[in-house]
């Protein structure tokens, strides 16, 4: 369990995290989302006591992280900062893990176990400086798993992993959560997050935007619509409009309907003897809902309508 | 009442905790190449310089020069080079954590930052003291071994001040490493800490050389390098501090810098 209460952190004049409160419960994967610069990494640093908050507090397993004597048994963390890894490139993978293990009284056997678990056994005696991004991530994940801790905090763990690695980390995190552990996961990949997380904590400009279960979050969107196909689309549109639904004619026999459910539309068509050839609920994707919520808070965004590529 | 897992653990837990952190820091120091290179360089500089001086110097000095020269200090002349390697080692013991990003993993494993820095400093002290004293002893013996039989520059470890100078030279290297370590903890940048370390060692001595000689005598003896040098001097110059007083002053510089490092690591964001 991770509990943040009123966390606030300023760097110089910039407020990175602003009165942020949220809970990360055990037994679930909680996705931590926000635009670049929203304060996700800062929040993770505050959770781990690497940075001290200006006000507010955050506890891991009921205590501030830094108050734990052997914290690797309480929480494992992977902190990614672009361009800088959390290991010395001159050390071998195994020696890196042994250094961390020694400090918390973790056995050598466990070091070899996590090397196996992340698939780095054959690379264990190579210098980590020569590792690819994917292997570096695996080494970071191995470090996070060392203490077999009830809490895991992972900043962008799928960064640099190949498709097989992405599936591996998703399965691993789902398993860890199913074992009753608390998993906090940040990622920029919405589709990946949609498949992995049970809950979401979304922040923008250091403030909480949403904290909800994934299903609840997706259902609450304004974007949920129903696509209806019918040879009598014109009649159906008129009928739906009288019932207060918003109807957009997409082509000759296709309608996009918001403000009504597939059940209501089907019943309505049957009662009036209209033929339906298609009826699909288009639930908003995580990406749609995320974009909708963070539109106003993204700090770095391309100007609307500007193509991303240079004009000739 | 049943004990809960979240109840604070008894203070007895601190001893094994520190032992683990010490082991971890010893492994960190032992598993990077820079340590091996720095220690190897320090030993080589000391021993090779001593052997060369022992073999070549006697033929170039007059009987009067041989009688007045501080031959023990001469035999330890390799220190001028090896102190650079050792100073660098002291700096890197801290700054490589920051430059590599390892510090995040380190502090997540050991949030007790001052305990961590203490373990780091102890491990560095042990490694440099053992290697440094051994290197200086071997250098002294190599110098003696290369001197012609019956040369006036010959001394033995039993002569007054000789053993103190030889071991003291190793201690000088140790305190120098700690000075670099402290600067590394304050500045968290390899380049910055190395620049300040050698700036502090060499520049004041050069600047004071520009002052009138009476000022030089008054101020000069308190400069870090001049004060530290006294510990491996057998025939002290009159205007310099005595060996232990001088070394004490040198230790005070290192202690002040270390203290600042300890205060800052506890207060700053990692």
Interface residues (C-beta under 8 A of the other chain):
Chain A: X45 X48 X49 X50 X51 X52 X61 X62 X63 X65 X66 X67 X68 X69 X70 X71 X72 X77 X79 X81 X84 X85 X86 X87 X88 X89 X90 X91 X92 X95 X98 X99 X100 X101 X102 X103 X104 X105 X143
Chain B: X6 X9 X13 X14 X16 X17 X20 X21 X23 X24 X25 X27 X28 X31 X32 X33 X34 X96 X97 X100 X101 X102 X104 X105 X106 X107 X108 X109 X110 X111 X112 X269 X270
